[in-house]
């Protein structure tokens, strides 16, 4: 069973707080699959999408909500 978009955002926010990264709105969430019609579901969550710099980018596993990738993009 896949997690919801809200659960993915909560997981990304928790991860940002653990790393000491700022969480800035607005955010963008995209849901995708490994292949077009099948494969593992992932969510990509990006923070501060309206401005340059200080972006957090998280890729979350859609099955268990674990963080697959976390990147801080200062500029």
Residue pairs with C-beta under 8 A, 6 or more apart in sequence:
1 63
2 41
2 62
2 63
3 11
3 43
3 60
3 62
3 63
3 64
3 65
5 29
5 31
5 43
7 65
8 29
8 43
8 45
8 60
8 62
8 65
9 27
9 29
9 45
11 58
11 60
11 65
11 66
11 67
12 45
12 47
12 56
12 58
12 60
12 67
13 23
15 58
15 67
15 70
16 22
16 23
16 47
16 56
16 58
17 23
19 70
19 72
21 56
21 72
22 47
22 48
22 54
22 56
23 47
23 56
24 47
24 48
24 51
24 54
25 47
25 48
26 48
26 49
26 50
27 45
27 46
27 47
27 48
27 49
28 45
28 46
28 49
29 43
29 44
29 45
29 46
30 43
30 44
31 41
31 42
31 43
31 62
32 41
32 42
32 43
32 44
33 39
33 40
33 41
33 42
34 40
34 42
40 61
40 62
40 63
41 61
41 62
41 63
42 59
42 60
42 61
42 62
42 68
43 59
43 60
43 62
44 57
44 58
44 59
44 60
45 56
45 57
45 58
45 59
45 60
46 55
46 56
46 57
46 58
47 55
47 56
47 57
48 54
48 55
48 56
49 55
52 75
53 73
53 74
53 75
54 73
54 74
55 72
55 73
56 70
56 71
56 72
56 73
57 69
57 70
57 71
57 73
58 67
58 69
58 70
58 71
59 67
59 68
59 69
59 70
60 66
60 67
60 68
61 67
61 68
